[in-house]
């Protein structure tokens, strides 16, 4: 790209994710110095034009394999964690050496899901990343595999990079991989595979593409994980790109092309003068949501592991799908609870897969509307004495796949969103289906009339009803 065009790109915040297959050779495990050097030079050039850059780097286990002269990844968790501990120091030293040649400081940031599942630690991580960027430093983020276990892992660094981009409200997330975009089928096996240039909705595109590429033998990802990452990042307002790691300087061209297409950077000062559209490098661009989730909702939806589920009726689902609900659920909309959770923990919002016959749906609607009506006196509308509604949390027991309170199991429901519980599972079960004015009498207190807040509905009513 000519220098004059680079100067016209407004400064942005960019997250670049590099997978293991782009960092170390799949069989020899030698670092791919040509690729790494090209990435470093691209980052330095981006910073020269005012952009802020975060790198999300895989490869610790791959580098550990080389150091220990091992051919394959161990199968045990402890073996992988040991190799990650061996490789992480050498990996960050490699990055520091390469960036040091161009006098650009870096910082190592190792994260685990519990680090950002806690609200305070989440803000600490956000503030640290932003401070590093303001200092002109390039943060290099990786999952702390040495202490992570499967139950609390991000899953892969595609997801980690999407959450990182969401945390710092980045403008772009680049997922650099060994193919140059999302194809209709696996381009390695099907010569007729077609590159998909632009994606407006990840959920809509899933039925049109094959995601059977499982990644390299060293990595944990594949195209499916990149779709999941794109769903997270675009929902947070981050434009996301899948492109090849073999040509890192194309990042400039992709940003230029996207800004030109969106009208943010016309090539000429006069709109009437003729111009040549910019070159479009091979890539797939996932458009950012025009109404992005920010901060608390994004944190709730994507960084927390849900501790249980709250089953809601279709009427509550319909209400929560509207902006006017502010993502707040009343007890009247609850019909059951699955699992044991405490107040303040993340929960899944689920609906029944089969809602029954029309008569049952109508009766459910009538009960919901009756519960919403404010009774004349708080106790007059209770079907049972107040004492009957007190529950101890130990009463709510749920084994995965078994029935929860209300007779529901995980097999009976489909997740439509997530939120933060204001009351524990036993308390919500005690007030399910009731008017919010009964909460103080039944629970002994009521900090809020909403049993769940900060709800993000990701599956609309019509889509959930098709399950």
C-alpha positions, 0 to 999 in steps of 0.5 A: 500500500502506498504511504499516502494511503496508510496515512489516511487510515484513522488510528485503530485498535487491532488484535492479531491472533496467531495460531500454533501452526503459524508459529512452529512447524507442524512436524519439526516444531522449529519456529517459523522465523520468516512468518514471525518476523513478518508479523513483527515488522507489520506490527511495528509498521502499524504502530508507526501510523498510530494504531494500537496492537495486541498480539494473541499468541499460541505456540507454548506447547509446540515450542515445549515439544521442540525443547524436549525433542518430543514428536507429539503432544502428550495426552495427559493434562499434566503432560500438556501443562508441563510442556506449556510451562517449558515452552512459554518462557522460550516463546515470549523470549523469542517474541522479545528478541524479534521485537527488540531488534526493532526497539519495540517493548512487549509485555507478557499477559497470561490469562485464565477464565477465572481471571476474567470471570471475577468482575474485579479481576476482569477490570484489572485485566482491562485496565492493564491492557489499556495502560500497556497500549497507552504506554506504546507497548505491545501486549502478547496474550496467551492462556496460562495453560500451566494452571488451566484445566479443561473445565475452566479453559477458554477452549482455544486461543481463537476464543481468547482473542475474541474475548480480548478484543471485546475487553479492550473494545478493539476495532479489528480482530485478525485471525491469522491462519493457514488458509486465507478465509472461510470457504464453502467446503474444505479448500484442501480437499475440494477444488470447487470450494468458494471463498466467502468474502463477507459475513453479516450473520454468523448464525446464518452462514453456518448452514452454508459452509463446512467447518470440518477443518480441525486445525493442525496436530499441534493446535486445538482450533479449526474453522468452527472455533473461528466462527465461534470467536467471530460470533463473540467479537462481532457481537461486541462491535469488533470487525473480524477477519480470517486471513492467511498468516503467510502475508501479514502486511495484507492487514493494511490492505484489508483495513483500507479496503474495509474502510473504503467499502464502508465510506470511512476513507474515500480515496480522493478528496472529491467524491466526483473525481474518478478513482480506482478502488483499492485492491482486495486481498483474499480474506473473509470479513465478519461485519461488526454488529451495528448494536454491539454489546458493551462491558457488562453484557459482553462480560456476562455473555462470553467470559463467564461459565454459567452455573445453572439454568433458568427456564422461562416461558415463551412470553418472557422470552418474547419480552426479553428479546425487546430492547425495552426489557433492558435485559431484566427478568421478572419472577413471573416469567420463570417456570423452573430452575436447573442446577444450583447457583448463588446470587451474582453468578452467571446463568443460562436463560433457557426455554422448553424445546416443546411448548405443548398444544395451543391450549397449553400455550394460552394457559401459560400466557394467562398465568404469566399475565395474571402474575404481572398484575399487581394484587390488592394486598401482597399476600392475598394472591398467594396460592399457598401460605407464605411459610410454604415458599421458604426453601433452603439451597440444599434442597435444590439438587441437580445432576447433569442430564437429570431433572431440576426443580420444576421437572426440567432437564438439560435435554428438555431445554434450549439455551437462548441467552445468559444473564446474572442471577440476583437471587440464588437457585432456591430463592428463584424456585420459591418465587417462580411464576409469582408477582414481584410484590411477593418477593419480600414476604417469601424471601424475607427481603427483596433487593430488586424485583428482577430475578435476573439482570444483564440478560443478552438474548442470542436466540430469537423466539422464532428460532427457538420454537424451531427446535 
